[in-house]
Amino acid sequence: MTAYAIGHLHDVRMGPDIAAYLESIDATLAPFGGRFVIHGGSAEVLEGDWSGDLIAIAFPDIAAARAWYASDAYRAIAGLRTRNASGAVILIDGVPEDHRATDVLAPR
């Protein structure tokens, strides 16, 4: 099942470190089948407050997402981001194509 690495970043300070991070991250994703599905952009806020940038990277499964995040290649560049942006990063499973809202009502 597809899994996602989600980042909700704030106060991104564009500069040489972020440029180096962006120039390097795609190569870290490729061995794990990762690809960007959301990468910032303007959000149309319909309810509530929103700030920052949303990033979503899809992986074939949660094991691939975990392996990417723990990989030597990604760990080598992660500091370029963490020193120049704040926010949360999570890994989360997607749902099957036939998922319905009421599926969450079933006991786990």
Phi and psi in radians as a Rosetta constraint file:
Dihedral C 1 N 2 CA 2 C 2 CIRCULARHARMONIC -1.024 0.35
Dihedral N 2 CA 2 C 2 N 3 CIRCULARHARMONIC 2.435 0.35
Dihedral C 2 N 3 CA 3 C 3 CIRCULARHARMONIC -2.201 0.35
Dihedral N 3 CA 3 C 3 N 4 CIRCULARHARMONIC 2.826 0.35
Dihedral C 3 N 4 CA 4 C 4 CIRCULARHARMONIC -2.313 0.35
Dihedral N 4 CA 4 C 4 N 5 CIRCULARHARMONIC 2.508 0.35
Dihedral C 4 N 5 CA 5 C 5 CIRCULARHARMONIC -1.750 0.35
Dihedral N 5 CA 5 C 5 N 6 CIRCULARHARMONIC 2.114 0.35
Dihedral C 5 N 6 CA 6 C 6 CIRCULARHARMONIC -2.028 0.35
Dihedral N 6 CA 6 C 6 N 7 CIRCULARHARMONIC 2.266 0.35
Dihedral C 6 N 7 CA 7 C 7 CIRCULARHARMONIC -2.116 0.35
Dihedral N 7 CA 7 C 7 N 8 CIRCULARHARMONIC 2.303 0.35
Dihedral C 7 N 8 CA 8 C 8 CIRCULARHARMONIC -2.036 0.35
Dihedral N 8 CA 8 C 8 N 9 CIRCULARHARMONIC 1.692 0.35
Dihedral C 8 N 9 CA 9 C 9 CIRCULARHARMONIC -1.779 0.35
Dihedral N 9 CA 9 C 9 N 10 CIRCULARHARMONIC 2.556 0.35
Dihedral C 9 N 10 CA 10 C 10 CIRCULARHARMONIC -2.258 0.35
Dihedral N 10 CA 10 C 10 N 11 CIRCULARHARMONIC 2.740 0.35
Dihedral C 10 N 11 CA 11 C 11 CIRCULARHARMONIC 0.909 0.35
Dihedral N 11 CA 11 C 11 N 12 CIRCULARHARMONIC 0.797 0.35
Dihedral C 11 N 12 CA 12 C 12 CIRCULARHARMONIC -1.254 0.35
Dihedral N 12 CA 12 C 12 N 13 CIRCULARHARMONIC 2.146 0.35
Dihedral C 12 N 13 CA 13 C 13 CIRCULARHARMONIC -1.753 0.35
Dihedral N 13 CA 13 C 13 N 14 CIRCULARHARMONIC 1.737 0.35
Dihedral C 13 N 14 CA 14 C 14 CIRCULARHARMONIC -1.139 0.35
Dihedral N 14 CA 14 C 14 N 15 CIRCULARHARMONIC 2.383 0.35
Dihedral C 14 N 15 CA 15 C 15 CIRCULARHARMONIC 3.106 0.35
Dihedral N 15 CA 15 C 15 N 16 CIRCULARHARMONIC -2.927 0.35
Dihedral C 15 N 16 CA 16 C 16 CIRCULARHARMONIC -1.031 0.35
Dihedral N 16 CA 16 C 16 N 17 CIRCULARHARMONIC -0.663 0.35
Dihedral C 16 N 17 CA 17 C 17 CIRCULARHARMONIC -1.153 0.35
Dihedral N 17 CA 17 C 17 N 18 CIRCULARHARMONIC -0.797 0.35
Dihedral C 17 N 18 CA 18 C 18 CIRCULARHARMONIC -1.154 0.35
Dihedral N 18 CA 18 C 18 N 19 CIRCULARHARMONIC -0.681 0.35
Dihedral C 18 N 19 CA 19 C 19 CIRCULARHARMONIC -1.054 0.35
Dihedral N 19 CA 19 C 19 N 20 CIRCULARHARMONIC -0.763 0.35
Dihedral C 19 N 20 CA 20 C 20 CIRCULARHARMONIC -1.123 0.35
Dihedral N 20 CA 20 C 20 N 21 CIRCULARHARMONIC -0.694 0.35
Dihedral C 20 N 21 CA 21 C 21 CIRCULARHARMONIC -1.059 0.35
Dihedral N 21 CA 21 C 21 N 22 CIRCULARHARMONIC -0.868 0.35
Dihedral C 21 N 22 CA 22 C 22 CIRCULARHARMONIC -1.122 0.35
Dihedral N 22 CA 22 C 22 N 23 CIRCULARHARMONIC -0.610 0.35
Dihedral C 22 N 23 CA 23 C 23 CIRCULARHARMONIC -1.243 0.35
Dihedral N 23 CA 23 C 23 N 24 CIRCULARHARMONIC -0.354 0.35
Dihedral C 23 N 24 CA 24 C 24 CIRCULARHARMONIC -1.828 0.35
Dihedral N 24 CA 24 C 24 N 25 CIRCULARHARMONIC -0.428 0.35
Dihedral C 24 N 25 CA 25 C 25 CIRCULARHARMONIC -1.141 0.35
Dihedral N 25 CA 25 C 25 N 26 CIRCULARHARMONIC -0.661 0.35
Dihedral C 25 N 26 CA 26 C 26 CIRCULARHARMONIC -0.995 0.35
Dihedral N 26 CA 26 C 26 N 27 CIRCULARHARMONIC -0.701 0.35
Dihedral C 26 N 27 CA 27 C 27 CIRCULARHARMONIC -1.139 0.35
Dihedral N 27 CA 27 C 27 N 28 CIRCULARHARMONIC -0.491 0.35
Dihedral C 27 N 28 CA 28 C 28 CIRCULARHARMONIC -1.332 0.35
Dihedral N 28 CA 28 C 28 N 29 CIRCULARHARMONIC -0.472 0.35
Dihedral C 28 N 29 CA 29 C 29 CIRCULARHARMONIC -1.347 0.35
Dihedral N 29 CA 29 C 29 N 30 CIRCULARHARMONIC -0.667 0.35
Dihedral C 29 N 30 CA 30 C 30 CIRCULARHARMONIC -0.907 0.35
Dihedral N 30 CA 30 C 30 N 31 CIRCULARHARMONIC -0.813 0.35
Dihedral C 30 N 31 CA 31 C 31 CIRCULARHARMONIC -1.123 0.35
Dihedral N 31 CA 31 C 31 N 32 CIRCULARHARMONIC -0.280 0.35
Dihedral C 31 N 32 CA 32 C 32 CIRCULARHARMONIC -1.929 0.35
Dihedral N 32 CA 32 C 32 N 33 CIRCULARHARMONIC 0.143 0.35
Dihedral C 32 N 33 CA 33 C 33 CIRCULARHARMONIC 1.245 0.35
Dihedral N 33 CA 33 C 33 N 34 CIRCULARHARMONIC 0.397 0.35
Dihedral C 33 N 34 CA 34 C 34 CIRCULARHARMONIC -1.467 0.35
Dihedral N 34 CA 34 C 34 N 35 CIRCULARHARMONIC 2.566 0.35
Dihedral C 34 N 35 CA 35 C 35 CIRCULARHARMONIC -2.647 0.35
Dihedral N 35 CA 35 C 35 N 36 CIRCULARHARMONIC 2.520 0.35
Dihedral C 35 N 36 CA 36 C 36 CIRCULARHARMONIC -1.209 0.35
Dihedral N 36 CA 36 C 36 N 37 CIRCULARHARMONIC 2.343 0.35
Dihedral C 36 N 37 CA 37 C 37 CIRCULARHARMONIC -2.020 0.35
Dihedral N 37 CA 37 C 37 N 38 CIRCULARHARMONIC -0.408 0.35
Dihedral C 37 N 38 CA 38 C 38 CIRCULARHARMONIC -2.467 0.35
Dihedral N 38 CA 38 C 38 N 39 CIRCULARHARMONIC 2.332 0.35
Dihedral C 38 N 39 CA 39 C 39 CIRCULARHARMONIC -2.516 0.35
Dihedral N 39 CA 39 C 39 N 40 CIRCULARHARMONIC 1.418 0.35
Dihedral C 39 N 40 CA 40 C 40 CIRCULARHARMONIC 1.251 0.35
Dihedral N 40 CA 40 C 40 N 41 CIRCULARHARMONIC -2.463 0.35
Dihedral C 40 N 41 CA 41 C 41 CIRCULARHARMONIC 1.572 0.35
Dihedral N 41 CA 41 C 41 N 42 CIRCULARHARMONIC 2.942 0.35
Dihedral C 41 N 42 CA 42 C 42 CIRCULARHARMONIC -1.395 0.35
Dihedral N 42 CA 42 C 42 N 43 CIRCULARHARMONIC 2.242 0.35
Dihedral C 42 N 43 CA 43 C 43 CIRCULARHARMONIC -1.675 0.35
Dihedral N 43 CA 43 C 43 N 44 CIRCULARHARMONIC 2.363 0.35
Dihedral C 43 N 44 CA 44 C 44 CIRCULARHARMONIC -1.590 0.35
Dihedral N 44 CA 44 C 44 N 45 CIRCULARHARMONIC 1.795 0.35
Dihedral C 44 N 45 CA 45 C 45 CIRCULARHARMONIC -1.400 0.35
Dihedral N 45 CA 45 C 45 N 46 CIRCULARHARMONIC 2.049 0.35
Dihedral C 45 N 46 CA 46 C 46 CIRCULARHARMONIC -1.746 0.35
Dihedral N 46 CA 46 C 46 N 47 CIRCULARHARMONIC -0.509 0.35
Dihedral C 46 N 47 CA 47 C 47 CIRCULARHARMONIC -2.565 0.35
Dihedral N 47 CA 47 C 47 N 48 CIRCULARHARMONIC 2.563 0.35
Dihedral C 47 N 48 CA 48 C 48 CIRCULARHARMONIC 1.262 0.35
Dihedral N 48 CA 48 C 48 N 49 CIRCULARHARMONIC -2.933 0.35
Dihedral C 48 N 49 CA 49 C 49 CIRCULARHARMONIC -1.844 0.35
Dihedral N 49 CA 49 C 49 N 50 CIRCULARHARMONIC 2.541 0.35
Dihedral C 49 N 50 CA 50 C 50 CIRCULARHARMONIC -2.497 0.35
Dihedral N 50 CA 50 C 50 N 51 CIRCULARHARMONIC 2.380 0.35
Dihedral C 50 N 51 CA 51 C 51 CIRCULARHARMONIC -2.572 0.35
Dihedral N 51 CA 51 C 51 N 52 CIRCULARHARMONIC 2.817 0.35
Dihedral C 51 N 52 CA 52 C 52 CIRCULARHARMONIC 1.600 0.35
Dihedral N 52 CA 52 C 52 N 53 CIRCULARHARMONIC -2.939 0.35
Dihedral C 52 N 53 CA 53 C 53 CIRCULARHARMONIC -2.126 0.35
Dihedral N 53 CA 53 C 53 N 54 CIRCULARHARMONIC 2.438 0.35
Dihedral C 53 N 54 CA 54 C 54 CIRCULARHARMONIC -1.858 0.35
Dihedral N 54 CA 54 C 54 N 55 CIRCULARHARMONIC 2.319 0.35
Dihedral C 54 N 55 CA 55 C 55 CIRCULARHARMONIC -2.214 0.35
Dihedral N 55 CA 55 C 55 N 56 CIRCULARHARMONIC 2.303 0.35
Dihedral C 55 N 56 CA 56 C 56 CIRCULARHARMONIC -2.290 0.35
Dihedral N 56 CA 56 C 56 N 57 CIRCULARHARMONIC 2.221 0.35
Dihedral C 56 N 57 CA 57 C 57 CIRCULARHARMONIC -2.096 0.35
Dihedral N 57 CA 57 C 57 N 58 CIRCULARHARMONIC 2.165 0.35
Dihedral C 57 N 58 CA 58 C 58 CIRCULARHARMONIC -1.576 0.35
Dihedral N 58 CA 58 C 58 N 59 CIRCULARHARMONIC 2.471 0.35
Dihedral C 58 N 59 CA 59 C 59 CIRCULARHARMONIC -2.262 0.35
Dihedral N 59 CA 59 C 59 N 60 CIRCULARHARMONIC 2.750 0.35
Dihedral C 59 N 60 CA 60 C 60 CIRCULARHARMONIC -1.027 0.35
Dihedral N 60 CA 60 C 60 N 61 CIRCULARHARMONIC -0.558 0.35
Dihedral C 60 N 61 CA 61 C 61 CIRCULARHARMONIC -2.863 0.35
Dihedral N 61 CA 61 C 61 N 62 CIRCULARHARMONIC 3.021 0.35
Dihedral C 61 N 62 CA 62 C 62 CIRCULARHARMONIC -1.146 0.35
Dihedral N 62 CA 62 C 62 N 63 CIRCULARHARMONIC -0.564 0.35
Dihedral C 62 N 63 CA 63 C 63 CIRCULARHARMONIC -1.107 0.35
Dihedral N 63 CA 63 C 63 N 64 CIRCULARHARMONIC -0.714 0.35
Dihedral C 63 N 64 CA 64 C 64 CIRCULARHARMONIC -1.156 0.35
Dihedral N 64 CA 64 C 64 N 65 CIRCULARHARMONIC -0.696 0.35
Dihedral C 64 N 65 CA 65 C 65 CIRCULARHARMONIC -1.107 0.35
Dihedral N 65 CA 65 C 65 N 66 CIRCULARHARMONIC -0.771 0.35
Dihedral C 65 N 66 CA 66 C 66 CIRCULARHARMONIC -1.119 0.35
Dihedral N 66 CA 66 C 66 N 67 CIRCULARHARMONIC -0.748 0.35
Dihedral C 66 N 67 CA 67 C 67 CIRCULARHARMONIC -1.110 0.35
Dihedral N 67 CA 67 C 67 N 68 CIRCULARHARMONIC -0.696 0.35
Dihedral C 67 N 68 CA 68 C 68 CIRCULARHARMONIC -1.073 0.35
Dihedral N 68 CA 68 C 68 N 69 CIRCULARHARMONIC -0.890 0.35
Dihedral C 68 N 69 CA 69 C 69 CIRCULARHARMONIC -1.077 0.35
Dihedral N 69 CA 69 C 69 N 70 CIRCULARHARMONIC -0.593 0.35
Dihedral C 69 N 70 CA 70 C 70 CIRCULARHARMONIC -1.541 0.35
Dihedral N 70 CA 70 C 70 N 71 CIRCULARHARMONIC -0.085 0.35
Dihedral C 70 N 71 CA 71 C 71 CIRCULARHARMONIC -1.162 0.35
Dihedral N 71 CA 71 C 71 N 72 CIRCULARHARMONIC 2.617 0.35
Dihedral C 71 N 72 CA 72 C 72 CIRCULARHARMONIC -1.018 0.35
Dihedral N 72 CA 72 C 72 N 73 CIRCULARHARMONIC -0.685 0.35
Dihedral C 72 N 73 CA 73 C 73 CIRCULARHARMONIC -1.100 0.35
Dihedral N 73 CA 73 C 73 N 74 CIRCULARHARMONIC -0.778 0.35
Dihedral C 73 N 74 CA 74 C 74 CIRCULARHARMONIC -1.281 0.35
Dihedral N 74 CA 74 C 74 N 75 CIRCULARHARMONIC -0.739 0.35
Dihedral C 74 N 75 CA 75 C 75 CIRCULARHARMONIC -1.029 0.35
Dihedral N 75 CA 75 C 75 N 76 CIRCULARHARMONIC -0.548 0.35
Dihedral C 75 N 76 CA 76 C 76 CIRCULARHARMONIC -1.158 0.35
Dihedral N 76 CA 76 C 76 N 77 CIRCULARHARMONIC -0.441 0.35
Dihedral C 76 N 77 CA 77 C 77 CIRCULARHARMONIC -1.919 0.35
Dihedral N 77 CA 77 C 77 N 78 CIRCULARHARMONIC -0.194 0.35
Dihedral C 77 N 78 CA 78 C 78 CIRCULARHARMONIC -0.980 0.35
Dihedral N 78 CA 78 C 78 N 79 CIRCULARHARMONIC -0.663 0.35
Dihedral C 78 N 79 CA 79 C 79 CIRCULARHARMONIC -1.091 0.35
Dihedral N 79 CA 79 C 79 N 80 CIRCULARHARMONIC -0.486 0.35
Dihedral C 79 N 80 CA 80 C 80 CIRCULARHARMONIC -1.057 0.35
Dihedral N 80 CA 80 C 80 N 81 CIRCULARHARMONIC -0.617 0.35
Dihedral C 80 N 81 CA 81 C 81 CIRCULARHARMONIC -1.408 0.35
Dihedral N 81 CA 81 C 81 N 82 CIRCULARHARMONIC -0.864 0.35
Dihedral C 81 N 82 CA 82 C 82 CIRCULARHARMONIC -1.149 0.35
Dihedral N 82 CA 82 C 82 N 83 CIRCULARHARMONIC -0.451 0.35
Dihedral C 82 N 83 CA 83 C 83 CIRCULARHARMONIC -1.384 0.35
Dihedral N 83 CA 83 C 83 N 84 CIRCULARHARMONIC -0.193 0.35
Dihedral C 83 N 84 CA 84 C 84 CIRCULARHARMONIC -2.261 0.35
Dihedral N 84 CA 84 C 84 N 85 CIRCULARHARMONIC 0.222 0.35
Dihedral C 84 N 85 CA 85 C 85 CIRCULARHARMONIC -2.813 0.35
Dihedral N 85 CA 85 C 85 N 86 CIRCULARHARMONIC 2.658 0.35
Dihedral C 85 N 86 CA 86 C 86 CIRCULARHARMONIC -2.046 0.35
Dihedral N 86 CA 86 C 86 N 87 CIRCULARHARMONIC 2.851 0.35
Dihedral C 86 N 87 CA 87 C 87 CIRCULARHARMONIC 2.481 0.35
Dihedral N 87 CA 87 C 87 N 88 CIRCULARHARMONIC -3.103 0.35
Dihedral C 87 N 88 CA 88 C 88 CIRCULARHARMONIC -1.818 0.35
Dihedral N 88 CA 88 C 88 N 89 CIRCULARHARMONIC 2.547 0.35
Dihedral C 88 N 89 CA 89 C 89 CIRCULARHARMONIC -2.269 0.35
Dihedral N 89 CA 89 C 89 N 90 CIRCULARHARMONIC 2.270 0.35
Dihedral C 89 N 90 CA 90 C 90 CIRCULARHARMONIC -2.320 0.35
Dihedral N 90 CA 90 C 90 N 91 CIRCULARHARMONIC 2.775 0.35
Dihedral C 90 N 91 CA 91 C 91 CIRCULARHARMONIC -1.965 0.35
Dihedral N 91 CA 91 C 91 N 92 CIRCULARHARMONIC 2.404 0.35
Dihedral C 91 N 92 CA 92 C 92 CIRCULARHARMONIC -2.629 0.35
Dihedral N 92 CA 92 C 92 N 93 CIRCULARHARMONIC 2.468 0.35
Dihedral C 92 N 93 CA 93 C 93 CIRCULARHARMONIC -1.275 0.35
Dihedral N 93 CA 93 C 93 N 94 CIRCULARHARMONIC 2.544 0.35
Dihedral C 93 N 94 CA 94 C 94 CIRCULARHARMONIC -1.427 0.35
Dihedral N 94 CA 94 C 94 N 95 CIRCULARHARMONIC -2.948 0.35
Dihedral C 94 N 95 CA 95 C 95 CIRCULARHARMONIC -2.125 0.35
Dihedral N 95 CA 95 C 95 N 96 CIRCULARHARMONIC 2.746 0.35
Dihedral C 95 N 96 CA 96 C 96 CIRCULARHARMONIC -1.137 0.35
Dihedral N 96 CA 96 C 96 N 97 CIRCULARHARMONIC 2.786 0.35
Dihedral C 96 N 97 CA 97 C 97 CIRCULARHARMONIC -1.039 0.35
Dihedral N 97 CA 97 C 97 N 98 CIRCULARHARMONIC -0.493 0.35
Dihedral C 97 N 98 CA 98 C 98 CIRCULARHARMONIC -1.598 0.35
Dihedral N 98 CA 98 C 98 N 99 CIRCULARHARMONIC 0.215 0.35
Dihedral C 98 N 99 CA 99 C 99 CIRCULARHARMONIC -1.073 0.35
Dihedral N 99 CA 99 C 99 N 100 CIRCULARHARMONIC 2.440 0.35
Dihedral C 99 N 100 CA 100 C 100 CIRCULARHARMONIC -2.151 0.35
Dihedral N 100 CA 100 C 100 N 101 CIRCULARHARMONIC 2.652 0.35
Dihedral C 100 N 101 CA 101 C 101 CIRCULARHARMONIC -0.946 0.35
Dihedral N 101 CA 101 C 101 N 102 CIRCULARHARMONIC -0.674 0.35
Dihedral C 101 N 102 CA 102 C 102 CIRCULARHARMONIC -1.241 0.35
Dihedral N 102 CA 102 C 102 N 103 CIRCULARHARMONIC -0.175 0.35
Dihedral C 102 N 103 CA 103 C 103 CIRCULARHARMONIC -1.026 0.35
Dihedral N 103 CA 103 C 103 N 104 CIRCULARHARMONIC -0.484 0.35
Dihedral C 103 N 104 CA 104 C 104 CIRCULARHARMONIC -1.290 0.35
Dihedral N 104 CA 104 C 104 N 105 CIRCULARHARMONIC -0.200 0.35
Dihedral C 104 N 105 CA 105 C 105 CIRCULARHARMONIC -1.393 0.35
Dihedral N 105 CA 105 C 105 N 106 CIRCULARHARMONIC -0.337 0.35
Dihedral C 105 N 106 CA 106 C 106 CIRCULARHARMONIC -1.264 0.35
Dihedral N 106 CA 106 C 106 N 107 CIRCULARHARMONIC 2.531 0.35
Dihedral C 106 N 107 CA 107 C 107 CIRCULARHARMONIC -1.056 0.35
Dihedral N 107 CA 107 C 107 N 108 CIRCULARHARMONIC 2.532 0.35
